[in-house]
Amino acid sequence: MNNIIILQARLNSKRLPKKVLMEINGHPLIVIAARRVKMSEASLLVVIPKSKSNDELAKKLELFKISYFRGEEKNVLKRFINATKNFQNDTNIIRLTSDNIFPDKNLIREMLNYFNKKKPDLLTSTHIDSGLPYGCSVEIFKLKLLRKVNNETKDPQD
């Protein structure tokens, strides 16, 4: 399997703290997002900061048996790099945010098919021509591109 879905999550949002744990019909957003994108063609991993403030999120992921990785608090790029260290360069990274419950496995499958056929460096659903509403964001890129960016930058904000 050379596809990994990475859901990026944290609890310390400034605008709406702990939003990924807020519930819809008794289910936390993070769980809804993970269940909607889970597919046989890709492994699923939630990447979260290793700070104490995210312990509650880790416990919730454990409760629902969702795989996760804890990494750098401020440096999201480094968190992704460390989470994917056991994967090959040709692995497709499918990146989503965990507070976005609209993308599903059908959208991801369609985007993966296009990505594998056309072979762009980066495929995103956020372009105005996508026809999708704002916030329905999915990005796909090769792990080797992420590693290249990591080697070229010194700024943790990248």
C-alpha positions as CSV (number, residue, x, y, z in Angstrom):
1,M,0.0,0.0,0.0
2,N,1.5,3.3,-1.0
3,N,-1.2,5.7,0.1
4,I,-1.6,7.2,3.6
5,I,-4.3,9.5,4.7
6,I,-3.1,12.0,7.3
7,L,-5.6,13.8,9.3
8,Q,-4.0,16.8,11.0
9,A,-5.5,17.6,14.4
10,R,-5.0,19.7,17.6
11,L,-7.1,20.9,20.4
12,N,-5.6,24.4,21.0
13,S,-7.4,26.3,18.2
14,K,-7.6,30.0,19.1
15,R,-11.0,30.6,17.4
16,L,-12.8,27.5,18.7
17,P,-10.7,25.4,21.2
18,K,-11.3,21.7,21.2
19,K,-13.5,21.9,18.1
20,V,-12.4,18.4,16.9
21,L,-13.9,16.9,20.0
22,M,-17.2,18.7,19.6
23,E,-19.9,16.2,18.8
24,I,-22.6,15.8,16.2
25,N,-25.2,13.3,17.2
26,G,-22.9,11.9,19.9
27,H,-19.8,11.5,17.7
28,P,-16.7,13.8,17.9
29,L,-15.8,15.6,14.7
30,I,-12.4,13.8,14.6
31,V,-14.1,10.4,14.6
32,I,-16.6,11.4,11.9
33,A,-13.8,12.8,9.7
34,A,-11.8,9.6,10.2
35,R,-14.7,7.3,9.5
36,R,-15.7,9.2,6.3
37,V,-12.2,9.0,4.7
38,K,-11.2,5.5,5.8
39,M,-10.7,3.3,2.8
40,S,-9.0,0.0,1.9
41,E,-6.6,1.7,-0.5
42,A,-4.9,3.8,2.2
43,S,-3.8,3.6,5.8
44,L,-5.2,6.3,8.1
45,L,-3.1,8.2,10.6
46,V,-4.1,11.2,12.7
47,V,-1.1,13.5,13.5
48,I,-1.4,15.5,16.7
49,P,1.0,17.5,18.9
50,K,2.7,15.7,21.8
51,S,1.8,18.5,24.2
52,K,-0.1,17.8,27.4
53,S,-2.9,20.0,26.1
54,N,-3.6,17.3,23.4
55,D,-3.7,14.3,25.8
56,E,-7.5,14.4,25.8
57,L,-7.5,14.1,22.0
58,A,-5.1,11.1,22.2
59,K,-7.4,9.4,24.7
60,K,-10.4,9.9,22.4
61,L,-8.5,8.4,19.4
62,E,-7.5,5.4,21.5
63,L,-11.1,5.0,22.7
64,F,-12.3,4.8,19.0
65,K,-9.3,2.7,18.0
66,I,-8.0,5.3,15.5
67,S,-4.2,5.2,14.8
68,Y,-2.3,8.4,15.7
69,F,1.1,9.9,15.9
70,R,2.2,12.5,18.4
71,G,4.9,15.0,17.2
72,E,6.1,18.5,17.2
73,E,3.8,21.1,18.7
74,K,4.7,24.2,16.6
75,N,6.4,22.6,13.6
76,V,3.7,20.8,11.6
77,L,6.1,19.9,8.8
78,K,8.4,18.1,11.2
79,R,5.4,16.4,12.7
80,F,4.5,15.0,9.2
81,I,8.1,14.1,8.5
82,N,8.5,12.1,11.7
83,A,5.1,10.5,11.3
84,T,6.0,9.2,7.8
85,K,9.6,8.1,8.5
86,N,8.8,4.4,7.9
87,F,7.2,5.1,4.5
88,Q,8.9,5.1,1.0
89,N,9.4,8.2,-1.0
90,D,6.8,7.2,-3.6
91,T,4.0,7.0,-0.9
92,N,1.0,9.2,-1.7
93,I,0.2,11.5,1.2
94,I,-3.5,12.5,1.3
95,R,-3.7,15.4,3.8
96,L,-6.8,16.6,5.4
97,T,-7.7,18.6,8.5
98,S,-9.7,16.8,11.1
99,D,-12.3,19.5,11.6
100,N,-13.4,19.1,8.0
101,I,-16.0,16.3,7.9
102,F,-17.1,16.9,4.3
103,P,-14.5,15.0,2.3
104,D,-15.2,11.3,2.0
105,K,-13.5,8.2,0.6
106,N,-15.3,8.7,-2.8
107,L,-13.8,12.2,-3.2
108,I,-10.4,10.9,-2.2
109,R,-10.6,7.9,-4.5
110,E,-11.5,10.2,-7.4
111,M,-8.6,12.6,-6.6
112,L,-6.2,9.7,-6.2
113,N,-7.2,8.3,-9.6
114,Y,-6.6,11.7,-11.2
115,F,-3.3,12.2,-9.3
116,N,-1.9,8.8,-10.3
117,K,-3.0,9.3,-14.0
118,K,-1.8,12.9,-14.4
119,K,1.2,12.8,-12.0
120,P,1.2,16.4,-10.8
121,D,3.5,17.4,-7.9
122,L,0.5,18.5,-5.9
123,L,-3.3,18.0,-6.3
124,T,-5.6,20.1,-4.2
125,S,-9.4,20.5,-4.1
126,T,-9.3,24.1,-3.1
127,H,-8.9,25.6,-6.5
128,I,-11.9,27.8,-7.6
129,D,-12.4,25.6,-10.6
130,S,-12.9,22.4,-8.5
131,G,-16.6,23.2,-8.0
132,L,-16.3,22.2,-4.4
133,P,-17.4,24.5,-1.5
134,Y,-14.8,26.4,0.5
135,G,-13.4,24.3,3.3
136,C,-13.7,20.9,1.4
137,S,-10.0,20.6,1.3
138,V,-8.0,17.6,0.3
139,E,-4.3,17.7,-0.8
140,I,-2.4,14.8,-2.4
141,F,1.4,14.8,-3.0
142,K,4.3,12.3,-2.9
143,L,6.2,11.9,0.3
144,K,9.4,12.7,-1.5
145,L,8.1,16.2,-2.2
146,L,7.5,16.7,1.6
147,R,11.0,15.5,2.4
148,K,12.5,17.8,-0.2
149,V,10.7,20.8,1.3
150,N,11.8,19.7,4.7
151,N,15.4,19.6,3.6
152,E,15.2,23.0,1.9
153,T,13.6,25.0,4.8
154,K,14.9,26.2,8.1
155,D,11.8,28.1,9.2
156,P,9.4,26.1,11.5
157,Q,6.5,28.1,10.2
158,D,6.9,26.3,6.8
